[in-house]
């Protein structure tokens, strides 16, 4: 499955909810957001249908995102439903890890292979400030639970302002080296102004080799995070929406004024 710029599209990111148990300053406004109604959010069966269609077209890498995916009721059941689809080689989840100590073992049993965990600082007070109330010890507990359950390699996503030499980034690097974790640095992005860069330690943000499409919680297929292009699976059907997204995937990202990180999945 190739787009018009000869990029092989084999990666589907699935946002299962726009809800989150944290309110990170770079993701959500302080006053909160207007959440989707439950009837607008795709059911498990709809998500599985879209995933199967994507796999038939060549997708073999799946990542579950949110919001925070672990706040979706029945998330382990959904993970298991997707995990039973033949053809998936790489199956992961991005999480803030607050609930991971509760779910790690069950996620492994359901077929999940690995996790990416958000961690921008090791300072408990700064973490609480950045997340507007989060308890960093819950993240540490989630990391340990993931290691014990075998959700590895564990990748740590650390948002930076400019450089991996910032104090918080340096401390996160030391922590990761000490605990056998892989660290990725993500420069703070802005959808509306089109500010983004290549992820250090990953391939995100490198438009020339982008291999992904996204399914939002309310059922639109997006070919690019930094684009307003989207196609609704309920209106068009899964296969048609996927075909249109890949066929119209832009050569590079520009701006996105209709979406937010919390409802696209970052």
C-alpha positions, -999 to 999 in steps of 0.1 A, spaced: 0 0 0 18 31 -13 8 67 -15 14 90 -45 49 98 -32 58 61 -31 58 59 7 48 25 20 19 30 44 19 2 69 12 19 103 -22 27 118 -26 48 150 -59 43 166 -73 69 191 -98 51 212 -109 81 233 -106 118 235 -107 116 273 -77 118 296 -70 116 333 -43 143 331 -44 179 317 -10 184 303 -3 221 296 8 215 260 -21 192 251 -52 206 268 -64 241 278 -67 248 316 -104 252 314 -108 217 298 -123 207 265 -157 198 251 -157 160 250 -173 139 223 -207 124 230 -206 86 235 -227 81 204 -200 98 183 -172 76 195 -166 44 175 -177 12 191 -152 -17 196 -167 -35 166 -163 -5 144 -127 0 154 -120 -37 147 -137 -34 113 -115 -5 103 -84 -22 116 -92 -54 96 -97 -32 65 -63 -15 71 -45 -48 76 -60 -62 44 -44 -32 26 -10 -38 41 -9 -23 76 10 -45 100 19 -20 127 -8 -8 152 -6 17 180 -34 24 205 -36 60 216 -60 85 231 -65 109 250 -54 83 275 -64 49 261 -65 32 296 -95 54 306 -116 38 279 -140 13 296 -132 -22 285 -99 -13 269 -84 -47 276 -112 -64 256 -106 -40 227 -68 -47 228 -76 -85 227 -101 -81 198 -74 -62 177 -47 -86 188 -65 -115 173 -64 -100 138 -39 -119 116 -12 -99 100 -3 -75 128 35 -77 135 40 -47 158 13 -39 184 18 -11 209 2 16 230 10 51 240 0 58 276 7 82 305 11 51 326 -10 63 355 -32 32 353 -6 9 338 2 -9 371 -35 -21 371 -36 -31 334 -1 -43 324 -5 -80 330 -39 -81 313 -27 -61 283 1 -87 277 -24 -115 280 -46 -97 255 -17 -95 230 -2 -61 234 36 -62 228 50 -29 241 43 6 254 55 41 249 52 62 281 50 99 285 75 114 310 87 150 306 104 155 340 115 136 371 106 164 395 74 155 413 62 191 417 70 200 382 53 169 369 22 179 389 24 214 374 29 201 338 0 176 341 -22 198 363 -24 174 392 -6 141 382 12 119 406 46 110 392 49 79 414 20 64 395 41 67 364 71 50 380 48 22 393 34 18 358 69 15 343 79 -12 367 46 -30 361 52 -29 323 87 -43 328 75 -71 350 47 -80 325 71 -80 295 58 -49 277 92 -42 262 110 -24 248 96 4 269 101 38 251 99 70 271 84 100 252 99 132 266 86 166 253 113 193 252 112 230 244 144 232 223 171 207 232 177 173 249 203 192 270 176 209 290 178 200 327 146 179 327 156 161 295 191 153 309 176 138 341 151 117 321 180 104 300 199 94 331 168 77 345 162 58 313 198 46 311 197 34 347 164 15 341 171 1 306 145 22 289 147 38 255 142 76 254 127 97 226 127 135 226 98 152 210 100 190 205 69 207 216 46 211 186 18 235 175 -8 222 151 -22 256 141 12 272 133 27 240 118 56 238 142 70 203 144 102 184 140 117 149 137 115 129 169 150 122 184 152 85 187 123 79 164 109 86 129 79 107 137 79 141 121 101 129 91 76 136 63 98 120 36 94 85 52 61 89 69 43 55 68 12 62 90 -24 71 89 -46 78 119 -81 68 131 -97 93 154 -120 83 182 -150 97 163 -142 77 132 -122 98 108 -92 86 89 -64 113 88 -35 109 65 -14 135 84 -14 150 119 -5 184 105 -33 185 80 -71 191 80 -77 163 56 -100 136 70 -124 109 58 -153 95 79 -155 57 81 -192 58 90 -201 79 60 -177 63 34 -170 28 48 -136 18 62 -120 7 29 -131 38 10 -120 61 38 -86 45 40 -81 46 2 -90 83 1 -67 91 30 -37 73 15 -45 87 -20 -45 122 -7 -18 120 19 2 153 16 39 152 8 46 171 41 27 184 71 15 220 71 -11 231 97 -42 217 114 -68 241 126 -96 216 131 -80 190 154 -62 188 187 -36 164 200 -60 150 226 -85 139 200 -62 128 172 -37 108 192 -5 128 187 
